[in-house]
Amino acid sequence: MIKQFVLSLIGGCIIGIGFSFFKLPLPAPPLAGLIGLGGMLLGSWVYQQIQNLAG
């Protein structure tokens, strides 16, 4: 699982370098959108933990 995160991070860095080299806008949402996405992932994880405890 950690391997997937590391590979995703490395791939994202390579793509970010490529986009910057060609002076293209990054296809990423603003920081607030990324924080919201993190909150959604956290909420999903919390729900799964509650389901595991209850079930």
C-alpha positions as CSV (number, residue, x, y, z in Angstrom):
1,M,0.0,0.0,0.0
2,I,2.8,2.4,0.9
3,K,4.5,1.5,-2.4
4,Q,1.4,2.8,-4.3
5,F,1.6,6.1,-2.5
6,V,5.3,6.5,-3.2
7,L,4.9,5.6,-6.8
8,S,2.0,8.1,-7.1
9,L,4.0,10.8,-5.5
10,I,7.0,10.2,-7.8
11,G,4.8,10.1,-10.8
12,G,3.1,13.3,-9.8
13,C,6.4,15.0,-9.3
14,I,7.6,13.9,-12.8
15,I,4.4,15.1,-14.4
16,G,4.6,18.4,-12.4
17,I,8.2,18.9,-13.7
18,G,7.0,18.2,-17.3
19,F,4.1,20.7,-17.0
20,S,6.3,23.4,-15.6
21,F,9.0,22.8,-18.2
22,F,6.4,23.3,-21.0
23,K,4.9,26.2,-19.1
24,L,1.5,24.6,-18.9
25,P,-1.1,25.2,-16.1
26,L,-1.2,22.4,-13.6
27,P,-4.4,20.3,-13.9
28,A,-5.0,20.4,-10.1
29,P,-7.7,22.0,-8.0
30,P,-6.8,24.9,-5.7
31,L,-5.5,24.0,-2.2
32,A,-9.0,24.3,-0.6
33,G,-10.2,21.6,-3.0
34,L,-7.3,19.3,-2.1
35,I,-8.1,19.9,1.6
36,G,-11.7,19.0,1.0
37,L,-10.7,15.8,-0.8
38,G,-8.5,14.9,2.2
39,G,-11.5,15.5,4.5
40,M,-13.7,13.2,2.4
41,L,-11.1,10.5,2.5
42,L,-10.8,10.9,6.3
43,G,-14.5,10.8,6.7
44,S,-14.7,7.6,4.6
45,W,-12.0,6.0,6.7
46,V,-13.8,7.0,10.0
47,Y,-17.1,5.6,8.7
48,Q,-15.3,2.3,7.9
49,Q,-13.8,2.1,11.3
50,I,-17.1,2.7,13.0
51,Q,-18.7,0.0,10.8
52,N,-15.9,-2.4,11.9
53,L,-16.5,-1.7,15.6
54,A,-20.2,-2.1,15.3
55,G,-20.3,-5.1,13.1
